[in-house]
Amino acid sequence: MKWLRVGLATIGASSLLMLPVGAVWLIHDPVLGRAGDLTSEKVNRAKARDVLFILNWGGITTNQVFKVIASYESARSVTGDHLDYYCIELSKFDVADFAKNEWHDGPEKNPLLAEALELGVNDARQHGDCFPSAEEANSEAMKIMFWSVVIHGHQPTGADIILYDPRNKRLYYVSYKT
């Protein structure tokens, strides 16, 4: 019985020590890699290296000249709710073979995906003016790639969407979770 008492006391002491560690983790989230992201937003601070993941996800060559025209990264809630967008000017739109089947010409015919696109684009437009309208984003002039879409019931609640407009050589990315 003595070993049980010592074991429970050790677990209790460890739990008490973990409370301040958990509080510090919430403030300095190692996944986000930046202190204060739970409460701060970043407007037009993204650099080219910050958007490389978008080109990689889309299978777009990173061996080119590209420029971040506008960006917005919202504060994160504890549950991960957020809105991020990036507007990127590309010199070329070369897609790798592995990603060619992921891209398609608009408009999106699946109503749930179309709704996810509309929600993301409208949210992005509320925080800046670089994004096309929902009608332009879901038109035959746009190339669309849905990286991920989360559906709750029959309602999109999160998505990572990449758009490319060949007319102005712009790549648009929006990520949201509600």
Backbone torsions as a table, in degrees:
resi	resn	phi	psi	omega
1	MET	NA	-29.6	179.9
2	LYS	-62.9	-39.3	-179.5
3	TRP	-65.9	-33.0	177.6
4	LEU	-67.2	-43.8	178.7
5	ARG	-62.4	-43.6	179.7
6	VAL	-65.8	-41.3	179.2
7	GLY	-62.8	-44.7	178.8
8	LEU	-67.3	-36.3	177.0
9	ALA	-65.5	-39.2	178.6
10	THR	-65.3	-43.7	178.4
11	ILE	-63.2	-42.5	178.5
12	GLY	-63.0	-44.1	179.3
13	ALA	-64.7	-40.8	179.0
14	SER	-63.4	-40.0	178.9
15	SER	-62.9	-42.7	178.5
16	LEU	-63.3	-37.1	178.5
17	LEU	-70.5	-27.2	-178.0
18	MET	-76.4	-20.6	179.6
19	LEU	-59.1	-51.8	178.6
20	PRO	-66.3	-32.2	177.8
21	VAL	-64.2	-42.4	177.6
22	GLY	-62.8	-40.2	178.5
23	ALA	-64.1	-43.5	178.2
24	VAL	-64.1	-38.8	179.9
25	TRP	-62.8	-40.2	178.3
26	LEU	-62.9	-35.0	-179.4
27	ILE	-78.6	-42.3	-179.1
28	HIS	-115.4	73.9	-175.0
29	ASP	-67.0	117.8	-178.7
30	PRO	-68.8	-23.2	177.7
31	VAL	-69.9	-43.1	178.6
32	LEU	-74.2	-28.6	175.5
33	GLY	76.9	6.9	-178.1
34	ARG	-139.4	136.6	177.8
35	ALA	-72.4	141.6	172.8
36	GLY	83.4	3.8	-177.8
37	ASP	-68.0	-14.9	177.9
38	LEU	-71.1	-20.3	-173.9
39	THR	-126.0	-1.3	-175.7
40	SER	-122.8	149.1	174.6
41	GLU	-110.7	155.2	-179.4
42	LYS	-123.2	121.7	-178.2
43	VAL	-115.1	124.3	176.5
44	ASN	53.4	40.6	177.6
45	ARG	-112.8	-1.9	-177.4
46	ALA	-72.7	140.7	176.4
47	LYS	-106.9	172.0	-179.0
48	ALA	-56.8	-40.7	-178.6
49	ARG	-65.9	-24.9	-179.6
50	ASP	-73.6	-19.7	-176.9
51	VAL	-108.8	5.5	179.3
52	LEU	-57.9	-33.7	-179.9
53	PHE	-60.7	-32.2	-179.7
54	ILE	-67.8	-46.5	177.3
55	LEU	-62.2	-42.4	178.6
56	ASN	-62.7	-45.9	178.7
57	TRP	-59.2	-40.5	-177.8
58	GLY	-81.1	-3.7	-178.4
59	GLY	71.7	20.8	-177.1
60	ILE	-90.6	135.9	-177.8
61	THR	-59.7	134.7	176.7
62	THR	-93.2	-5.1	179.1
63	ASN	-87.8	67.6	-178.4
64	GLN	-161.0	170.8	175.8
65	VAL	-87.6	125.0	175.3
66	PHE	-144.5	155.8	-173.9
67	LYS	-139.5	135.6	175.2
68	VAL	-81.2	116.2	-178.7
69	ILE	-84.4	-41.6	-179.5
70	ALA	-154.0	152.7	177.7
71	SER	-152.8	156.1	175.9
72	TYR	-149.6	127.1	175.0
73	GLU	-126.3	114.9	-177.1
74	SER	-77.1	167.4	171.1
75	ALA	-65.8	151.7	178.9
76	ARG	-98.6	138.9	170.5
77	SER	-88.1	168.7	179.4
78	VAL	-61.7	-29.2	-179.9
79	THR	-87.2	-0.8	177.9
80	GLY	93.5	3.2	177.7
81	ASP	-59.8	136.2	-176.7
82	HIS	-165.9	169.4	168.6
83	LEU	-143.2	122.3	175.1
84	ASP	-129.0	144.2	170.1
85	TYR	-147.3	155.6	177.2
86	TYR	-140.7	138.1	172.6
87	CYS	-115.5	121.9	-171.2
88	ILE	-127.3	131.9	174.8
89	GLU	-94.5	125.6	-177.9
90	LEU	-107.3	151.2	172.2
91	SER	-86.5	-26.1	177.4
92	LYS	-153.8	155.6	-180.0
93	PHE	-118.7	76.7	176.9
94	ASP	-100.8	119.8	-177.7
95	VAL	-105.9	132.8	178.4
96	ALA	-67.2	155.7	-178.4
97	ASP	-56.3	-38.9	-176.8
98	PHE	-64.3	-21.0	-175.7
99	ALA	-108.0	-4.3	-175.4
100	LYS	-60.2	-34.9	179.8
101	ASN	-75.6	-13.3	179.8
102	GLU	-81.2	-26.2	-179.2
103	TRP	-90.6	144.0	171.9
104	HIS	-147.0	157.4	177.6
105	ASP	-76.9	143.6	177.0
106	GLY	-74.9	172.3	-0.8
107	PRO	-81.2	159.0	178.6
108	GLU	-74.9	128.7	-177.0
109	LYS	-92.6	-24.1	178.8
110	ASN	-74.4	120.1	-175.1
111	PRO	-62.3	-34.6	178.8
112	LEU	-68.6	-41.7	177.9
113	LEU	-68.4	-38.2	177.0
114	ALA	-62.3	-39.6	178.1
115	GLU	-67.3	-41.4	177.1
116	ALA	-60.1	-41.5	178.0
117	LEU	-63.9	-47.0	-180.0
118	GLU	-60.7	-44.9	179.1
119	LEU	-60.2	-46.8	-178.7
120	GLY	-63.8	-45.6	-179.1
121	VAL	-65.4	-44.1	179.7
122	ASN	-63.4	-40.2	177.0
123	ASP	-64.1	-42.5	179.2
124	ALA	-62.2	-41.1	-178.9
125	ARG	-66.7	-22.6	177.2
126	GLN	-71.8	-17.2	-176.6
127	HIS	-114.7	7.7	179.0
128	GLY	175.0	173.8	-174.6
129	ASP	-117.5	15.1	-178.7
130	CYS	-83.3	-19.4	-175.3
131	PHE	-81.8	147.4	173.9
132	PRO	-70.7	166.2	175.9
133	SER	-68.6	166.7	178.6
134	ALA	-61.7	-36.3	179.0
135	GLU	-66.6	-43.0	178.0
136	GLU	-66.9	-41.0	-177.9
137	ALA	-63.6	-34.1	-178.8
138	ASN	-107.6	50.1	179.5
139	SER	-121.8	171.1	-179.8
140	GLU	-70.8	-10.0	177.9
141	ALA	-78.5	-12.4	-172.8
142	MET	-108.7	144.9	169.3
143	LYS	-98.8	138.0	-171.1
144	ILE	-127.6	139.5	172.6
145	MET	-136.1	121.8	174.4
146	PHE	-95.9	109.1	177.7
147	TRP	-74.6	-44.9	175.4
148	SER	-156.9	148.3	174.8
149	VAL	-140.2	130.6	177.7
150	VAL	-106.8	125.9	-179.2
151	ILE	-114.1	129.2	173.8
152	HIS	-113.2	111.7	-173.1
153	GLY	67.8	-116.3	176.9
154	HIS	-120.1	29.9	-177.0
155	GLN	-129.6	124.4	173.8
156	PRO	-65.4	132.0	179.1
157	THR	-119.0	-4.9	178.4
158	GLY	-168.0	151.5	179.5
159	ALA	-164.6	154.9	168.2
160	ASP	-124.8	113.2	-172.8
161	ILE	-128.6	135.7	176.8
162	ILE	-118.7	132.8	178.0
163	LEU	-122.7	149.5	173.3
164	TYR	-133.1	129.2	177.7
165	ASP	-107.6	105.8	-177.1
166	PRO	-65.3	-25.0	-178.0
167	ARG	-63.4	-43.7	-178.0
168	ASN	-112.9	10.1	177.4
169	LYS	54.5	44.6	179.4
170	ARG	-114.4	138.6	175.3
171	LEU	-106.9	131.6	179.8
172	TYR	-118.8	137.4	176.9
173	TYR	-131.4	133.1	174.0
174	VAL	-133.9	137.9	176.9
175	SER	-133.2	129.4	178.1
176	TYR	-146.7	155.5	172.6
177	LYS	-147.0	130.2	179.0
178	THR	-121.5	NA	NA
